[in-house]
């Protein structure tokens, strides 16, 4: 009888151990996901102030500058020039690339929707010629203070490129 009780105790102990081994990974995964979500809530992505904006072409045309003095001039005829402008540039083969500096090319204005809110917004697509390196900025801010911006590299890195419109400058 004592031996039977001892055997039941061992079986209960083994079952409890196996149960812990099965539950531990689940708790580890749930804990990791919770910490990641809490981290994102405490450290949101560095998106410029304001809302996603839809701009007219005439609001996009002009000179834009970044914090480091880089300059992008968008002309009415769909061409642009740039000098040291910030951005995350892509080659035709979708690999990372450096933009020609100074650079020239063409620009196009498209409307799309912001991924997280489905809010309509303007996107400005630049294609540098003759290299076929390209990039795309999104419009954000207010009607009085619009910016063109993008993440540089992985959004989680917190690196952004923000271009402010230079009042009254057409290039």
CNS distance restraints for C-alpha pairs under 8 A (distance, minus, plus):
assign (resid   1 and name CA) (resid   5 and name CA) 6.39 0.50 0.50
assign (resid   2 and name CA) (resid   6 and name CA) 6.18 0.50 0.50
assign (resid   3 and name CA) (resid   7 and name CA) 6.13 0.50 0.50
assign (resid   4 and name CA) (resid   8 and name CA) 6.22 0.50 0.50
assign (resid   5 and name CA) (resid   9 and name CA) 6.14 0.50 0.50
assign (resid   6 and name CA) (resid  10 and name CA) 6.22 0.50 0.50
assign (resid   7 and name CA) (resid  11 and name CA) 6.23 0.50 0.50
assign (resid   8 and name CA) (resid  12 and name CA) 6.07 0.50 0.50
assign (resid   9 and name CA) (resid  13 and name CA) 6.10 0.50 0.50
assign (resid  10 and name CA) (resid  14 and name CA) 6.10 0.50 0.50
assign (resid  11 and name CA) (resid  15 and name CA) 6.03 0.50 0.50
assign (resid  12 and name CA) (resid  16 and name CA) 6.08 0.50 0.50
assign (resid  13 and name CA) (resid  17 and name CA) 6.13 0.50 0.50
assign (resid  14 and name CA) (resid  18 and name CA) 6.13 0.50 0.50
assign (resid  15 and name CA) (resid  19 and name CA) 6.06 0.50 0.50
assign (resid  16 and name CA) (resid  20 and name CA) 6.18 0.50 0.50
assign (resid  17 and name CA) (resid  21 and name CA) 6.24 0.50 0.50
assign (resid  18 and name CA) (resid  22 and name CA) 6.29 0.50 0.50
assign (resid  19 and name CA) (resid  23 and name CA) 6.12 0.50 0.50
assign (resid  20 and name CA) (resid  24 and name CA) 5.82 0.50 0.50
assign (resid  21 and name CA) (resid  25 and name CA) 7.30 0.50 0.50
assign (resid  22 and name CA) (resid  26 and name CA) 7.31 0.50 0.50
assign (resid  23 and name CA) (resid  27 and name CA) 6.25 0.50 0.50
assign (resid  24 and name CA) (resid  28 and name CA) 6.08 0.50 0.50
assign (resid  25 and name CA) (resid  29 and name CA) 6.13 0.50 0.50
assign (resid  26 and name CA) (resid  30 and name CA) 6.12 0.50 0.50
assign (resid  27 and name CA) (resid  31 and name CA) 5.90 0.50 0.50
assign (resid  28 and name CA) (resid  32 and name CA) 6.10 0.50 0.50
assign (resid  29 and name CA) (resid  33 and name CA) 6.19 0.50 0.50
assign (resid  30 and name CA) (resid  34 and name CA) 6.09 0.50 0.50
assign (resid  31 and name CA) (resid  35 and name CA) 6.17 0.50 0.50
assign (resid  32 and name CA) (resid  36 and name CA) 6.22 0.50 0.50
assign (resid  33 and name CA) (resid  37 and name CA) 6.21 0.50 0.50
assign (resid  34 and name CA) (resid  38 and name CA) 6.06 0.50 0.50
assign (resid  35 and name CA) (resid  39 and name CA) 5.93 0.50 0.50
assign (resid  36 and name CA) (resid  40 and name CA) 6.27 0.50 0.50
assign (resid  37 and name CA) (resid  41 and name CA) 6.22 0.50 0.50
assign (resid  38 and name CA) (resid  42 and name CA) 6.17 0.50 0.50
assign (resid  39 and name CA) (resid  43 and name CA) 5.86 0.50 0.50
assign (resid  40 and name CA) (resid  44 and name CA) 5.21 0.50 0.50
assign (resid  40 and name CA) (resid  45 and name CA) 7.52 0.50 0.50
assign (resid  45 and name CA) (resid 155 and name CA) 7.09 0.50 0.50
assign (resid  45 and name CA) (resid 156 and name CA) 6.89 0.50 0.50
assign (resid  45 and name CA) (resid 158 and name CA) 6.33 0.50 0.50
assign (resid  46 and name CA) (resid 158 and name CA) 5.90 0.50 0.50
assign (resid  46 and name CA) (resid 159 and name CA) 7.78 0.50 0.50
assign (resid  46 and name CA) (resid 160 and name CA) 7.25 0.50 0.50
assign (resid  47 and name CA) (resid 160 and name CA) 7.84 0.50 0.50
assign (resid  48 and name CA) (resid 140 and name CA) 7.09 0.50 0.50
assign (resid  48 and name CA) (resid 141 and name CA) 7.14 0.50 0.50
assign (resid  48 and name CA) (resid 149 and name CA) 7.74 0.50 0.50
assign (resid  48 and name CA) (resid 162 and name CA) 7.68 0.50 0.50
assign (resid  49 and name CA) (resid 140 and name CA) 7.47 0.50 0.50
assign (resid  49 and name CA) (resid 141 and name CA) 5.80 0.50 0.50
assign (resid  50 and name CA) (resid 140 and name CA) 6.04 0.50 0.50
assign (resid  50 and name CA) (resid 141 and name CA) 3.85 0.50 0.50
assign (resid  50 and name CA) (resid 142 and name CA) 5.79 0.50 0.50
assign (resid  51 and name CA) (resid 140 and name CA) 5.40 0.50 0.50
assign (resid  51 and name CA) (resid 141 and name CA) 5.23 0.50 0.50
assign (resid  51 and name CA) (resid 142 and name CA) 6.73 0.50 0.50
assign (resid  52 and name CA) (resid 114 and name CA) 6.92 0.50 0.50
assign (resid  52 and name CA) (resid 119 and name CA) 6.55 0.50 0.50
assign (resid  52 and name CA) (resid 120 and name CA) 6.85 0.50 0.50
assign (resid  52 and name CA) (resid 121 and name CA) 5.24 0.50 0.50
assign (resid  52 and name CA) (resid 122 and name CA) 7.83 0.50 0.50
assign (resid  52 and name CA) (resid 138 and name CA) 7.85 0.50 0.50
assign (resid  52 and name CA) (resid 139 and name CA) 6.06 0.50 0.50
assign (resid  52 and name CA) (resid 140 and name CA) 4.35 0.50 0.50
assign (resid  52 and name CA) (resid 141 and name CA) 6.56 0.50 0.50
assign (resid  53 and name CA) (resid 120 and name CA) 6.84 0.50 0.50
assign (resid  53 and name CA) (resid 121 and name CA) 4.65 0.50 0.50
assign (resid  53 and name CA) (resid 122 and name CA) 6.13 0.50 0.50
assign (resid  53 and name CA) (resid 139 and name CA) 5.36 0.50 0.50
assign (resid  53 and name CA) (resid 140 and name CA) 5.00 0.50 0.50
assign (resid  53 and name CA) (resid 141 and name CA) 6.66 0.50 0.50
assign (resid  53 and name CA) (resid 142 and name CA) 7.18 0.50 0.50
assign (resid  53 and name CA) (resid 143 and name CA) 7.75 0.50 0.50
assign (resid  53 and name CA) (resid 146 and name CA) 7.71 0.50 0.50
assign (resid  54 and name CA) (resid 111 and name CA) 7.08 0.50 0.50
assign (resid  54 and name CA) (resid 120 and name CA) 6.37 0.50 0.50
assign (resid  54 and name CA) (resid 121 and name CA) 4.47 0.50 0.50
assign (resid  54 and name CA) (resid 122 and name CA) 4.70 0.50 0.50
assign (resid  54 and name CA) (resid 139 and name CA) 6.97 0.50 0.50
assign (resid  55 and name CA) (resid  59 and name CA) 5.94 0.50 0.50
assign (resid  55 and name CA) (resid  60 and name CA) 6.73 0.50 0.50
assign (resid  55 and name CA) (resid 121 and name CA) 7.64 0.50 0.50
assign (resid  55 and name CA) (resid 122 and name CA) 5.94 0.50 0.50
assign (resid  55 and name CA) (resid 139 and name CA) 7.41 0.50 0.50
assign (resid  56 and name CA) (resid  60 and name CA) 6.62 0.50 0.50
assign (resid  57 and name CA) (resid  61 and name CA) 6.19 0.50 0.50
assign (resid  57 and name CA) (resid  76 and name CA) 7.85 0.50 0.50
assign (resid  57 and name CA) (resid 109 and name CA) 7.13 0.50 0.50
assign (resid  58 and name CA) (resid  76 and name CA) 7.58 0.50 0.50
assign (resid  60 and name CA) (resid  74 and name CA) 7.15 0.50 0.50
assign (resid  61 and name CA) (resid  73 and name CA) 7.54 0.50 0.50
assign (resid  61 and name CA) (resid  74 and name CA) 4.94 0.50 0.50
assign (resid  61 and name CA) (resid  75 and name CA) 5.43 0.50 0.50
assign (resid  61 and name CA) (resid  76 and name CA) 5.97 0.50 0.50
assign (resid  61 and name CA) (resid 170 and name CA) 7.03 0.50 0.50
assign (resid  62 and name CA) (resid  73 and name CA) 5.62 0.50 0.50
assign (resid  62 and name CA) (resid  74 and name CA) 5.23 0.50 0.50
assign (resid  62 and name CA) (resid  75 and name CA) 6.36 0.50 0.50
assign (resid  62 and name CA) (resid 165 and name CA) 7.27 0.50 0.50
assign (resid  62 and name CA) (resid 166 and name CA) 7.48 0.50 0.50
assign (resid  62 and name CA) (resid 168 and name CA) 7.84 0.50 0.50
assign (resid  62 and name CA) (resid 169 and name CA) 5.82 0.50 0.50
assign (resid  62 and name CA) (resid 170 and name CA) 4.18 0.50 0.50
assign (resid  62 and name CA) (resid 171 and name CA) 6.11 0.50 0.50
assign (resid  63 and name CA) (resid  71 and name CA) 6.96 0.50 0.50
assign (resid  63 and name CA) (resid  72 and name CA) 5.73 0.50 0.50
assign (resid  63 and name CA) (resid  73 and name CA) 4.38 0.50 0.50
assign (resid  63 and name CA) (resid  74 and name CA) 6.37 0.50 0.50
assign (resid  63 and name CA) (resid 165 and name CA) 5.95 0.50 0.50
assign (resid  63 and name CA) (resid 166 and name CA) 5.52 0.50 0.50
assign (resid  63 and name CA) (resid 167 and name CA) 7.98 0.50 0.50
assign (resid  63 and name CA) (resid 169 and name CA) 5.61 0.50 0.50
assign (resid  63 and name CA) (resid 170 and name CA) 5.67 0.50 0.50
assign (resid  63 and name CA) (resid 171 and name CA) 5.69 0.50 0.50
assign (resid  64 and name CA) (resid  71 and name CA) 5.79 0.50 0.50
assign (resid  64 and name CA) (resid  72 and name CA) 5.10 0.50 0.50
assign (resid  64 and name CA) (resid  73 and name CA) 6.27 0.50 0.50
assign (resid  64 and name CA) (resid 163 and name CA) 5.52 0.50 0.50
assign (resid  64 and name CA) (resid 164 and name CA) 5.25 0.50 0.50
assign (resid  64 and name CA) (resid 165 and name CA) 4.38 0.50 0.50
assign (resid  64 and name CA) (resid 166 and name CA) 5.62 0.50 0.50
assign (resid  65 and name CA) (resid  69 and name CA) 6.06 0.50 0.50
assign (resid  65 and name CA) (resid  70 and name CA) 5.50 0.50 0.50
assign (resid  65 and name CA) (resid  71 and name CA) 4.58 0.50 0.50
assign (resid  65 and name CA) (resid  72 and name CA) 6.34 0.50 0.50
assign (resid  65 and name CA) (resid  85 and name CA) 7.35 0.50 0.50
assign (resid  65 and name CA) (resid 163 and name CA) 5.04 0.50 0.50
assign (resid  65 and name CA) (resid 164 and name CA) 5.35 0.50 0.50
assign (resid  65 and name CA) (resid 165 and name CA) 6.53 0.50 0.50
assign (resid  65 and name CA) (resid 166 and name CA) 6.87 0.50 0.50
assign (resid  66 and name CA) (resid  70 and name CA) 5.23 0.50 0.50
assign (resid  66 and name CA) (resid  71 and name CA) 6.68 0.50 0.50
assign (resid  66 and name CA) (resid  85 and name CA) 6.65 0.50 0.50
assign (resid  66 and name CA) (resid  86 and name CA) 6.73 0.50 0.50
assign (resid  66 and name CA) (resid 161 and name CA) 7.15 0.50 0.50
assign (resid  66 and name CA) (resid 162 and name CA) 5.79 0.50 0.50
assign (resid  66 and name CA) (resid 163 and name CA) 4.56 0.50 0.50
assign (resid  66 and name CA) (resid 164 and name CA) 6.35 0.50 0.50
assign (resid  67 and name CA) (resid 162 and name CA) 7.45 0.50 0.50
assign (resid  67 and name CA) (resid 163 and name CA) 7.61 0.50 0.50
assign (resid  69 and name CA) (resid  84 and name CA) 7.41 0.50 0.50
assign (resid  69 and name CA) (resid  85 and name CA) 7.63 0.50 0.50
assign (resid  70 and name CA) (resid  82 and name CA) 7.58 0.50 0.50
assign (resid  70 and name CA) (resid  83 and name CA) 5.67 0.50 0.50
assign (resid  70 and name CA) (resid  84 and name CA) 4.35 0.50 0.50
assign (resid  70 and name CA) (resid  85 and name CA) 3.97 0.50 0.50
assign (resid  70 and name CA) (resid  86 and name CA) 6.48 0.50 0.50
assign (resid  71 and name CA) (resid  82 and name CA) 5.54 0.50 0.50
assign (resid  71 and name CA) (resid  83 and name CA) 5.19 0.50 0.50
assign (resid  71 and name CA) (resid  84 and name CA) 6.35 0.50 0.50
assign (resid  71 and name CA) (resid  85 and name CA) 5.24 0.50 0.50
assign (resid  72 and name CA) (resid  80 and name CA) 7.05 0.50 0.50
assign (resid  72 and name CA) (resid  81 and name CA) 5.95 0.50 0.50
assign (resid  72 and name CA) (resid  82 and name CA) 4.41 0.50 0.50
assign (resid  72 and name CA) (resid  83 and name CA) 6.61 0.50 0.50
assign (resid  72 and name CA) (resid  85 and name CA) 6.23 0.50 0.50
assign (resid  73 and name CA) (resid  80 and name CA) 5.38 0.50 0.50
assign (resid  73 and name CA) (resid  81 and name CA) 5.31 0.50 0.50
assign (resid  73 and name CA) (resid  82 and name CA) 6.27 0.50 0.50
assign (resid  73 and name CA) (resid 170 and name CA) 7.19 0.50 0.50
assign (resid  73 and name CA) (resid 171 and name CA) 5.53 0.50 0.50
assign (resid  74 and name CA) (resid  78 and name CA) 7.11 0.50 0.50
assign (resid  74 and name CA) (resid  79 and name CA) 6.29 0.50 0.50
assign (resid  74 and name CA) (resid  80 and name CA) 4.60 0.50 0.50
assign (resid  74 and name CA) (resid  81 and name CA) 6.97 0.50 0.50
assign (resid  74 and name CA) (resid 107 and name CA) 7.36 0.50 0.50
assign (resid  74 and name CA) (resid 170 and name CA) 7.83 0.50 0.50
assign (resid  74 and name CA) (resid 171 and name CA) 7.59 0.50 0.50
assign (resid  75 and name CA) (resid  79 and name CA) 5.47 0.50 0.50
assign (resid  75 and name CA) (resid  80 and name CA) 5.82 0.50 0.50
assign (resid  75 and name CA) (resid 170 and name CA) 7.33 0.50 0.50
assign (resid  75 and name CA) (resid 171 and name CA) 7.51 0.50 0.50
assign (resid  78 and name CA) (resid 106 and name CA) 5.50 0.50 0.50
assign (resid  78 and name CA) (resid 107 and name CA) 5.28 0.50 0.50
assign (resid  78 and name CA) (resid 108 and name CA) 6.65 0.50 0.50
assign (resid  79 and name CA) (resid 104 and name CA) 7.37 0.50 0.50
assign (resid  79 and name CA) (resid 105 and name CA) 5.61 0.50 0.50
assign (resid  79 and name CA) (resid 106 and name CA) 4.19 0.50 0.50
assign (resid  79 and name CA) (resid 107 and name CA) 5.80 0.50 0.50
assign (resid  80 and name CA) (resid 104 and name CA) 5.56 0.50 0.50
assign (resid  80 and name CA) (resid 105 and name CA) 5.49 0.50 0.50
assign (resid  80 and name CA) (resid 106 and name CA) 5.74 0.50 0.50
assign (resid  80 and name CA) (resid 107 and name CA) 6.59 0.50 0.50
assign (resid  81 and name CA) (resid 102 and name CA) 7.37 0.50 0.50
assign (resid  81 and name CA) (resid 103 and name CA) 5.62 0.50 0.50
assign (resid  81 and name CA) (resid 104 and name CA) 4.40 0.50 0.50
assign (resid  81 and name CA) (resid 105 and name CA) 6.75 0.50 0.50
assign (resid  82 and name CA) (resid 101 and name CA) 7.03 0.50 0.50
assign (resid  82 and name CA) (resid 102 and name CA) 5.53 0.50 0.50
assign (resid  82 and name CA) (resid 103 and name CA) 5.02 0.50 0.50
assign (resid  82 and name CA) (resid 104 and name CA) 6.28 0.50 0.50
assign (resid  83 and name CA) (resid 101 and name CA) 5.70 0.50 0.50
assign (resid  83 and name CA) (resid 102 and name CA) 4.43 0.50 0.50
assign (resid  83 and name CA) (resid 103 and name CA) 6.46 0.50 0.50
assign (resid  84 and name CA) (resid 101 and name CA) 5.90 0.50 0.50
assign (resid  84 and name CA) (resid 102 and name CA) 6.48 0.50 0.50
assign (resid  86 and name CA) (resid 161 and name CA) 5.68 0.50 0.50
assign (resid  86 and name CA) (resid 162 and name CA) 7.83 0.50 0.50
assign (resid  87 and name CA) (resid 135 and name CA) 7.16 0.50 0.50
assign (resid  87 and name CA) (resid 150 and name CA) 6.90 0.50 0.50
assign (resid  87 and name CA) (resid 151 and name CA) 7.74 0.50 0.50
assign (resid  87 and name CA) (resid 152 and name CA) 6.19 0.50 0.50
assign (resid  87 and name CA) (resid 161 and name CA) 5.71 0.50 0.50
assign (resid  88 and name CA) (resid  96 and name CA) 7.85 0.50 0.50
assign (resid  88 and name CA) (resid 135 and name CA) 6.41 0.50 0.50
assign (resid  88 and name CA) (resid 150 and name CA) 7.51 0.50 0.50
assign (resid  88 and name CA) (resid 151 and name CA) 7.15 0.50 0.50
assign (resid  88 and name CA) (resid 152 and name CA) 4.95 0.50 0.50
assign (resid  88 and name CA) (resid 153 and name CA) 6.54 0.50 0.50
assign (resid  89 and name CA) (resid  96 and name CA) 6.14 0.50 0.50
assign (resid  89 and name CA) (resid  97 and name CA) 5.33 0.50 0.50
assign (resid  89 and name CA) (resid  98 and name CA) 6.08 0.50 0.50
assign (resid  89 and name CA) (resid  99 and name CA) 6.24 0.50 0.50
assign (resid  89 and name CA) (resid 133 and name CA) 6.54 0.50 0.50
assign (resid  89 and name CA) (resid 134 and name CA) 5.70 0.50 0.50
assign (resid  89 and name CA) (resid 135 and name CA) 5.01 0.50 0.50
assign (resid  90 and name CA) (resid  94 and name CA) 5.56 0.50 0.50
assign (resid  90 and name CA) (resid  95 and name CA) 5.64 0.50 0.50
assign (resid  90 and name CA) (resid  96 and name CA) 4.76 0.50 0.50
assign (resid  90 and name CA) (resid  97 and name CA) 5.05 0.50 0.50
assign (resid  90 and name CA) (resid  98 and name CA) 7.68 0.50 0.50
assign (resid  90 and name CA) (resid 133 and name CA) 5.56 0.50 0.50
assign (resid  90 and name CA) (resid 134 and name CA) 5.36 0.50 0.50
assign (resid  90 and name CA) (resid 135 and name CA) 6.19 0.50 0.50
assign (resid  91 and name CA) (resid  95 and name CA) 5.32 0.50 0.50
assign (resid  91 and name CA) (resid  96 and name CA) 6.05 0.50 0.50
assign (resid  91 and name CA) (resid  97 and name CA) 5.37 0.50 0.50
assign (resid  91 and name CA) (resid 132 and name CA) 6.47 0.50 0.50
assign (resid  91 and name CA) (resid 133 and name CA) 4.51 0.50 0.50
assign (resid  91 and name CA) (resid 134 and name CA) 6.42 0.50 0.50
assign (resid  92 and name CA) (resid 132 and name CA) 5.94 0.50 0.50
assign (resid  92 and name CA) (resid 133 and name CA) 6.18 0.50 0.50
assign (resid  92 and name CA) (resid 134 and name CA) 7.60 0.50 0.50
assign (resid  97 and name CA) (resid 133 and name CA) 6.82 0.50 0.50
assign (resid  98 and name CA) (resid 133 and name CA) 7.69 0.50 0.50
assign (resid  99 and name CA) (resid 103 and name CA) 7.04 0.50 0.50
assign (resid  99 and name CA) (resid 128 and name CA) 7.28 0.50 0.50
assign (resid  99 and name CA) (resid 133 and name CA) 6.33 0.50 0.50
assign (resid  99 and name CA) (resid 134 and name CA) 7.76 0.50 0.50
assign (resid 100 and name CA) (resid 104 and name CA) 7.87 0.50 0.50
assign (resid 100 and name CA) (resid 128 and name CA) 7.30 0.50 0.50
assign (resid 100 and name CA) (resid 131 and name CA) 7.85 0.50 0.50
assign (resid 103 and name CA) (resid 128 and name CA) 6.53 0.50 0.50
assign (resid 103 and name CA) (resid 129 and name CA) 7.82 0.50 0.50
assign (resid 104 and name CA) (resid 128 and name CA) 5.60 0.50 0.50
assign (resid 104 and name CA) (resid 129 and name CA) 6.16 0.50 0.50
assign (resid 105 and name CA) (resid 126 and name CA) 7.02 0.50 0.50
assign (resid 105 and name CA) (resid 127 and name CA) 5.53 0.50 0.50
assign (resid 105 and name CA) (resid 128 and name CA) 4.27 0.50 0.50
assign (resid 105 and name CA) (resid 129 and name CA) 4.82 0.50 0.50
assign (resid 105 and name CA) (resid 130 and name CA) 7.67 0.50 0.50
assign (resid 106 and name CA) (resid 126 and name CA) 5.89 0.50 0.50
assign (resid 106 and name CA) (resid 127 and name CA) 5.42 0.50 0.50
assign (resid 106 and name CA) (resid 128 and name CA) 6.66 0.50 0.50
assign (resid 106 and name CA) (resid 129 and name CA) 7.60 0.50 0.50
assign (resid 107 and name CA) (resid 124 and name CA) 6.67 0.50 0.50
assign (resid 107 and name CA) (resid 125 and name CA) 5.46 0.50 0.50
assign (resid 107 and name CA) (resid 126 and name CA) 4.48 0.50 0.50
assign (resid 107 and name CA) (resid 127 and name CA) 6.31 0.50 0.50
assign (resid 108 and name CA) (resid 124 and name CA) 5.74 0.50 0.50
assign (resid 108 and name CA) (resid 125 and name CA) 5.19 0.50 0.50
assign (resid 108 and name CA) (resid 126 and name CA) 6.71 0.50 0.50
assign (resid 109 and name CA) (resid 122 and name CA) 6.78 0.50 0.50
assign (resid 109 and name CA) (resid 123 and name CA) 5.79 0.50 0.50
assign (resid 109 and name CA) (resid 124 and name CA) 4.75 0.50 0.50
assign (resid 109 and name CA) (resid 125 and name CA) 6.41 0.50 0.50
assign (resid 110 and name CA) (resid 122 and name CA) 5.77 0.50 0.50
assign (resid 110 and name CA) (resid 123 and name CA) 5.20 0.50 0.50
assign (resid 110 and name CA) (resid 124 and name CA) 6.48 0.50 0.50
assign (resid 110 and name CA) (resid 125 and name CA) 7.72 0.50 0.50
assign (resid 111 and name CA) (resid 120 and name CA) 6.73 0.50 0.50
assign (resid 111 and name CA) (resid 121 and name CA) 5.61 0.50 0.50
assign (resid 111 and name CA) (resid 122 and name CA) 4.61 0.50 0.50
assign (resid 111 and name CA) (resid 123 and name CA) 6.01 0.50 0.50
assign (resid 112 and name CA) (resid 120 and name CA) 5.70 0.50 0.50
assign (resid 112 and name CA) (resid 121 and name CA) 5.56 0.50 0.50
assign (resid 112 and name CA) (resid 122 and name CA) 6.41 0.50 0.50
assign (resid 112 and name CA) (resid 123 and name CA) 7.07 0.50 0.50
assign (resid 113 and name CA) (resid 117 and name CA) 7.73 0.50 0.50
assign (resid 113 and name CA) (resid 118 and name CA) 4.88 0.50 0.50
assign (resid 113 and name CA) (resid 119 and name CA) 5.17 0.50 0.50
assign (resid 113 and name CA) (resid 120 and name CA) 4.38 0.50 0.50
assign (resid 113 and name CA) (resid 121 and name CA) 5.65 0.50 0.50
assign (resid 114 and name CA) (resid 118 and name CA) 4.93 0.50 0.50
assign (resid 114 and name CA) (resid 119 and name CA) 5.17 0.50 0.50
assign (resid 114 and name CA) (resid 120 and name CA) 6.27 0.50 0.50
assign (resid 114 and name CA) (resid 121 and name CA) 6.44 0.50 0.50
assign (resid 115 and name CA) (resid 119 and name CA) 7.91 0.50 0.50
assign (resid 121 and name CA) (resid 138 and name CA) 7.14 0.50 0.50
assign (resid 121 and name CA) (resid 139 and name CA) 6.31 0.50 0.50
assign (resid 121 and name CA) (resid 140 and name CA) 7.66 0.50 0.50
assign (resid 122 and name CA) (resid 138 and name CA) 5.95 0.50 0.50
assign (resid 122 and name CA) (resid 139 and name CA) 5.35 0.50 0.50
assign (resid 123 and name CA) (resid 136 and name CA) 6.51 0.50 0.50
assign (resid 123 and name CA) (resid 137 and name CA) 5.57 0.50 0.50
assign (resid 123 and name CA) (resid 138 and name CA) 4.54 0.50 0.50
assign (resid 123 and name CA) (resid 139 and name CA) 6.21 0.50 0.50
assign (resid 124 and name CA) (resid 136 and name CA) 5.49 0.50 0.50
assign (resid 124 and name CA) (resid 137 and name CA) 5.18 0.50 0.50
assign (resid 124 and name CA) (resid 138 and name CA) 6.42 0.50 0.50
assign (resid 124 and name CA) (resid 139 and name CA) 7.88 0.50 0.50
assign (resid 125 and name CA) (resid 134 and name CA) 7.25 0.50 0.50
assign (resid 125 and name CA) (resid 135 and name CA) 5.91 0.50 0.50
assign (resid 125 and name CA) (resid 136 and name CA) 4.31 0.50 0.50
assign (resid 125 and name CA) (resid 137 and name CA) 6.55 0.50 0.50
assign (resid 126 and name CA) (resid 134 and name CA) 5.41 0.50 0.50
assign (resid 126 and name CA) (resid 135 and name CA) 5.41 0.50 0.50
assign (resid 126 and name CA) (resid 136 and name CA) 6.10 0.50 0.50
assign (resid 127 and name CA) (resid 132 and name CA) 5.91 0.50 0.50
assign (resid 127 and name CA) (resid 133 and name CA) 5.89 0.50 0.50
assign (resid 127 and name CA) (resid 134 and name CA) 4.38 0.50 0.50
assign (resid 127 and name CA) (resid 135 and name CA) 6.84 0.50 0.50
assign (resid 128 and name CA) (resid 132 and name CA) 5.41 0.50 0.50
assign (resid 128 and name CA) (resid 133 and name CA) 5.30 0.50 0.50
assign (resid 128 and name CA) (resid 134 and name CA) 5.97 0.50 0.50
assign (resid 129 and name CA) (resid 133 and name CA) 7.45 0.50 0.50
assign (resid 136 and name CA) (resid 150 and name CA) 7.50 0.50 0.50
assign (resid 137 and name CA) (resid 148 and name CA) 5.51 0.50 0.50
assign (resid 137 and name CA) (resid 149 and name CA) 5.13 0.50 0.50
assign (resid 137 and name CA) (resid 150 and name CA) 5.46 0.50 0.50
assign (resid 138 and name CA) (resid 148 and name CA) 5.32 0.50 0.50
assign (resid 138 and name CA) (resid 149 and name CA) 5.36 0.50 0.50
assign (resid 138 and name CA) (resid 150 and name CA) 6.39 0.50 0.50
assign (resid 139 and name CA) (resid 146 and name CA) 6.68 0.50 0.50
assign (resid 139 and name CA) (resid 147 and name CA) 5.71 0.50 0.50
assign (resid 139 and name CA) (resid 148 and name CA) 4.67 0.50 0.50
assign (resid 139 and name CA) (resid 149 and name CA) 6.56 0.50 0.50
assign (resid 140 and name CA) (resid 146 and name CA) 5.73 0.50 0.50
assign (resid 140 and name CA) (resid 147 and name CA) 5.43 0.50 0.50
assign (resid 140 and name CA) (resid 148 and name CA) 6.44 0.50 0.50
assign (resid 140 and name CA) (resid 149 and name CA) 7.45 0.50 0.50
assign (resid 141 and name CA) (resid 145 and name CA) 5.85 0.50 0.50
assign (resid 141 and name CA) (resid 146 and name CA) 4.65 0.50 0.50
assign (resid 141 and name CA) (resid 147 and name CA) 5.97 0.50 0.50
assign (resid 142 and name CA) (resid 146 and name CA) 5.38 0.50 0.50
assign (resid 145 and name CA) (resid 165 and name CA) 7.96 0.50 0.50
assign (resid 146 and name CA) (resid 164 and name CA) 7.08 0.50 0.50
assign (resid 146 and name CA) (resid 165 and name CA) 7.15 0.50 0.50
assign (resid 147 and name CA) (resid 162 and name CA) 6.53 0.50 0.50
assign (resid 147 and name CA) (resid 163 and name CA) 5.54 0.50 0.50
assign (resid 147 and name CA) (resid 164 and name CA) 5.03 0.50 0.50
assign (resid 147 and name CA) (resid 165 and name CA) 6.69 0.50 0.50
assign (resid 148 and name CA) (resid 162 and name CA) 5.87 0.50 0.50
assign (resid 148 and name CA) (resid 163 and name CA) 5.05 0.50 0.50
assign (resid 148 and name CA) (resid 164 and name CA) 6.80 0.50 0.50
assign (resid 149 and name CA) (resid 160 and name CA) 7.09 0.50 0.50
assign (resid 149 and name CA) (resid 161 and name CA) 5.38 0.50 0.50
assign (resid 149 and name CA) (resid 162 and name CA) 4.36 0.50 0.50
assign (resid 149 and name CA) (resid 163 and name CA) 6.04 0.50 0.50
assign (resid 150 and name CA) (resid 160 and name CA) 5.73 0.50 0.50
assign (resid 150 and name CA) (resid 161 and name CA) 5.39 0.50 0.50
assign (resid 150 and name CA) (resid 162 and name CA) 6.82 0.50 0.50
assign (resid 151 and name CA) (resid 155 and name CA) 5.65 0.50 0.50
assign (resid 151 and name CA) (resid 158 and name CA) 7.51 0.50 0.50
assign (resid 151 and name CA) (resid 159 and name CA) 5.93 0.50 0.50
assign (resid 151 and name CA) (resid 160 and name CA) 4.38 0.50 0.50
assign (resid 151 and name CA) (resid 161 and name CA) 6.23 0.50 0.50
assign (resid 152 and name CA) (resid 159 and name CA) 5.30 0.50 0.50
assign (resid 152 and name CA) (resid 160 and name CA) 5.29 0.50 0.50
assign (resid 152 and name CA) (resid 161 and name CA) 6.57 0.50 0.50
assign (resid 153 and name CA) (resid 157 and name CA) 7.25 0.50 0.50
assign (resid 153 and name CA) (resid 159 and name CA) 7.18 0.50 0.50
assign (resid 154 and name CA) (resid 158 and name CA) 7.72 0.50 0.50
assign (resid 154 and name CA) (resid 159 and name CA) 7.90 0.50 0.50
assign (resid 155 and name CA) (resid 159 and name CA) 6.97 0.50 0.50
